[in-house]
Amino acid sequence: MGKLATNILRIGKTGKHSDGGGLYLLITGRDRKNRAKGSWIYRYTYLGQRYELGLGSVQNLSLANARVESERWRDLKNDKRNPVNPIDEKRRMEAELQLSRNALTLAEIAPLAFDALKGRLKDDGEAGRWFSPLRLHVLPFLGEMKIEDIHQRDIERALRTIWQTKAPTAEKALHRLGAVMKHGAAMGLEVNLNAVLNARQLLGHSGHTVRHHPALPWQDIPELYQSLEPVKTVERALMFYILTGGGTRLKPLRQARIDQFSGGVWTVEGEVLKGRRGREEDFRVPITSEMQSLLDRSETQTGYLFPSPRSKTGRPLAISDQAIENVMRSREIEWKWPEPSRPHGIRATFRSWGSEIDPGLYAVAETALAHRVGGIVERSYARNDFLEQRRSLMERWANHVTGGTGEVVRMVR
């Protein structure tokens, strides 16, 4: 319970009166009916600095409601996952409310929508350049229009020129525009939320054919693997990536640290895996004997398993995606492959091999690629990550890429 009495209007003494928990009543005087005049204040400390946040006047906000308000701001400040300064958040909300009262253009609302969404996007939307399709293909045509006036015909005209020539980009632009329109509606603006769906109908089929990453046939992967030299850091990284079947994708591999390896397992933080933004579960990769032989060749001075040569002249750096891709490009030119193959295609190579040797290992092979198997309900009960089954499968894969038959290899324990 707070310290203040329920009938706070009878408080006679001017000044600040504490209710506890950072909530204060500031009495400034009395009105004609001899009732206390003043306002509610929430006092708090954020990052070592003290602030006072006004909650409202005593005439408009009851003691009970003032307690609720102060508790709401206190919870926001103390949020362990995303703490914010209450006074900054209140200013942002007031600015957004003020904007919503005016006729806003699409260009004014788009950044607000992005700010609201980016916390759920990879690297806050920077890695995938979420805003780029809007900035390049929508805002130049519709940016100055009031968002409430945007019609499906306007959207169709804006995207018609790239709908077939740059279909993936046009699809992204349309999706981003839909998110901005929804944000405008959430701000209380009279937005036509059907405009994006109707524009898609007007634009019709783009005729775009999805092209998958080129991948080496699984029969050819041993030749690539055995051509690589483990004494070279970049080639050793590609060898390790091949041995994982590309299960982690390149970024976690490039940034792999020595301290992530223990007890025959490489533990990859869930945050860096594609599609696991905001999720806490890590991904375990079983270390095969061939992987271990590569690990034994790695130096540990920088902390990275595969450090960049530039690490020696400054802060530690991991090798780049391009460096690994260049190794495959060099083989492509040297061996005159019928079509280009890139590191990401190794995932398809591994998966095709897995289907050939044992179709019954579907769940194990999919888990090895960090794919989620089954629906939400099924996954809530089946929580096995098949670590030991994957270890056996990856040993067979290592046997294949090193020139063996790919038969089952029994682990020595």
N, C-alpha and C positions, 0 to 999 in steps of 0.2 A: 504494500500500500504506500501511496505517496505521503508527503508530509503536509501538504496543503489541505485545508478543509474544503468540503464540497461547495459551500457558498463563498466562493472567493471574492465576490463583489463587496463583501463586508470588510475586507482587509483594509485597515485604515492607514497603516504606515507606508510612506512612499519608499521606493528603492526596489531591490531585487529580492525575491522570496523563492527559495529552492524547494522543489517538490521531489528532488532526488533523480538520479539517472541522467543528469545534465539538463533537466527541464527547469526553467526559471520563469517566474511571473514578475514582470517589470511594472510596478505601479508608479504612474506619473502624476496622479492627482485624482480629483473627484468630479463627477458631473453634477448637473443641476439637481438631480435626485439623490445626491450624496452617495452615489455608487462609485466604486473604484474604477478608474480609467487606466488602461495600460495594454501591454501586449505580452505574448508568450515568446520565449527565447529558448532555443536549444543550444547549450554550450558544449563544445567537444574539442578534442585534440586530434589532429590528423597530421601524421609525419612530423611530430614534434612541435607543431604550430597550433595555437589556440584560435578557435573561431566561434562566432555567435550567429546562429541562423534564426531569422525571424519566422515564426510559425503563423502569426495572425493576431488580431486584437482580442482582448478579453471579452468584448461584446459579441464578437462573431464566432468565437471558438470556446466551447465549454472545457472544463478541466478534464473530463473524461476523453474528449476528442483531442485535446492537447497532448495527453499522455500517449494516445494512439499514434499521433503524428511524430512525436519525439522518438518513440520506439521504432517507427518505420525508418526514420533517418539513421538511427543508431544501428539498425540491422544492416542498412545499406553500407555504412562506413565499415562495419566489422565483417562484411562478407569475405570469407577466406579465399574464395575463387576469384572474385572480381571486386575488390574494395574500391570505393570512389569517395571523393570529397563531397559531402552533402551540399555544400554551398555552390560548388561548381555544377553539380547535377541539377540543383534547383534553377540556377541561371539558364542552363541549357533548356530545361523544360519550359521556363517562362518565355525564352526566345522562340522556341518552337510553337508555343501557343499563340504568341503574337503574330508569327508568320501565318499560322493557320487562319487567322482572322482576316487576313488580306488575300487578295487574289494572287496566287503564287504561280510562277512559271515552272515548267518541267525542270529547267536548269537549276532552279533554286531548291527544289525538293530532292533531286537525284543525290546530291552529296549527303543529305540527311538520311535518306534510305540506306546509302552505303555505310554510313557510320553506325546505323542500327544493326546492320547485318554482318559487318566484317568480323565481329567476335566469333562467329561460327565458321568463318572461312579460313582456309589454309594460309598461314602467315598473314592474318588479318586482310586477306584479299589481295595481297601484293604478289604472292607467288603465281597466281593464275591471272593476274591483271583483270580482276572482275569488272572494273569500271571502264576499261578500254573500249569494248564494243559500243557502250552508250556514248562515250565521248567522241568516237570517230564516226559512228553511223546513225545515231539518233539525235543527239543534241544539236548538231549543225542544222537539222531540218525542223525539229520540234522544240528545241530548247527555249525559245522565246514565247512559245504558246502557253496560255494559262492551262494548267493541268486539267482543270474542269472542262475545258473546251476541246480536249483532244478526242478525235473521232477515229473509228477504225480505218476510214478512208485516208486520214492523215498518216497513220502508221503504215498503211499499205504503200502509199506514195514514197515514204521515206526509205523503205526497205526493198522496194521492187527492183532497184538497179543491182542489188547484190544477192537477191534471193536465190538465184541459180548459179551465179558465178562464184559467190563466196558463201555457200549454203551454211556451213558450220558456224561461221561468224555471224551470219544473219540470225540463225537460231538463238545464239547466245544473246545477241542484241535484243531480240524479242522477249526472251526470258528475263533479262535484266530490266527491261522496260515494264514488264508485268509486276516485278517486285517493287519498282518505284511507284507505280499506280496504286498498289495495295497500301504502301506506306502513306501516300496522300490520302487515301480513304480512311486510314487509321487516325490521321490528324484531324478528321472531321470534315474534309473537303468532299464535295459532291463529284466524285470521280466515276467515270463509266468503266467499271471493272470488266465488263464484257468486251471492251474495245480491242484488247489484245487477242482474245480468242476469235473474235470476228475477223480481225485483220489476218490472222493465220488462215482462216477459211478463204478469205479473198485472195490471198497470195497463192494458195494451192500447193501442190507438191513441188518441191524444189528440184527433184530429179537427181538429188545427190546420192551417190553410192559410197557407202562406208568402205574405206580402205584400211585394212589392218596393218600393223607394223610388219615389215618383211621379216621372215624368220628362216634360219637355216633348217633344212631337213634334219631330223634327229640322227640320221645315219652319218651326217657330215660333221657333227659337233666334235667327235674325237680328233679329227684332223686339225680343227681350229685350236682346241685345248692343248694338244701336244706340240703345237707350233709356238706356243707362248713361253717366255723365259721368266721363271719366278724370281730371278735376281733383279729384274726391273720392276719397280713398284707398281707402275700402271698396269703392266701385263699381269703381275701377280694379283692385282685387284680384279681384273677381268677373269682370271682363273677362279678366284674365290667366288665371284658372282655366278659363274657357270656352275660351280659345284652346288650352289644354293638353288639352282634352277631359276634364278632371278626372283626368288620368292619375296625378297624384301624391297625390290626395285632398287634403283641406283643410289638415291640420296642416303638412306640408312647405311648402305655399304660404304659409300665414300666417307661418311662421317663416323664410321665405326671406331670406338675407343677401346683400348686394351681392357679397361675396367668392366666392359660389358660381357667379357668372356669368363666363365667360371663353371667348373664341374661338367665339362663337355657340352655346354649350352651357351649360345650367344643370345642375350636378352636385348631385344630391340624395343625402345620406348614406344608405346602406342601412339604418342602424339606425332611422331615423325612418319608414321605409316599412312599411305594414301587412304582416305575415307575414314580415318579414325580421329578426326579433329575433336577435341574435347572429351575423348574417351580415355579411361585410365588403364585398360588392360594392355599389357605388354605382349610381344610376340616372341616366342622362343624358337630358336633355330638350332637343331641338333648338329653338333660338330662331328663330322666324319673323320676317319683317319687321314684322308687326303687333305681335308681342310686343315687339320692339325699340323700337317707337315708344312703348309704354307704359313700358318701362324708362327711356327717356330723360326721362320726366316724373317719375321717382321721385327723392326727395332721399335723401342718404346719411349724414346727420348721426348717426342712431341706429344705423346698421349694418343695420337691417331694411329690406327692400324696401317693406313695407307696415306702417309703425309705427302704434301706437295713439296717439290724441290725448293719452292720459295720459302718454306717454313724456316730454313736455315738463316735467312736474312732478316726475319722479323717475327711477328707473332705466328704461332702454329697454324697451318692451313691444311685442309684436306684437299685431295686431288679433285679435279673437276669432272663433270659429266663428259665434257668435250674431249678430255684427255683419253678417257676410256673408249669413247666412240671412235676416236681417231685410230686406235689400234685395229678395230674391225674394218674401218675404211681402208687401211693399208693392206689388209688381207684381201679385201674385195678387189682392189686394183691388181695386186700381185697375182691372185689366183683366178681373176676374171670370172667372178661369180655371175650367174645368169641374172640375178637381181640383187640390189643392195640389201644387206642385213645389218640390223642395229642391235645394241645390247638388250633393249626391251623385248625384242623378238625371241630371246632365249627363253622367256617364260612360255611362249607357245611351243618352242622346240621341246622343252622339258615336259610340257603337258601332253603333247602328241606322243612322245616316248612312253609316258606313263599309261596312256590309253592302249598302246600297242602291247606292252608287256603284261598288263593285268587290269582290265576294265573294272574289276571288282574293287580296286583301290581308289575309287572315285573320291570319297570323302577325305582320304589321306592325302591324295595328290592336290586336291583343292585347298586343303588346309596348308599344305607346303607353300602354296602361292599366296598365303594370307587372305584367301577368299573366305567369305562367310558361307557356311553350308547350311541349307534349310531356312525355314521362315523364322520369324521372331519368336513364336511360341515354341517351336522345336528347339531353337538355340537356348531358350531359357531353361530347358531341362537337360539337353545334351551339351555339356560344357567341356568335353574331352578335347584336348588339342592334339591328340594322337602323337605325342612326342616320340615315343619309342618306335611306333610303327613308321613314323616319318624317318627316323634314324636308319631303320632297315632299308627303306625305299631310297634314301639319299646315298647309302653305301652302294646300292645296286647302280644308281645313276653315276656315282664316282667311278665305279668299275667300268661302266660303259664309256665314259668320256676319256678315261685313261687307256682305252684300248682293249678292255676285257670283254666279257660276254654279257655283263649286266645281270648275271645270275645272283641269287640271294647270297649275301655275305653275312656270315654269323659274327656278331660282335663278341670280342673277347672281353670278359668282365673280370 
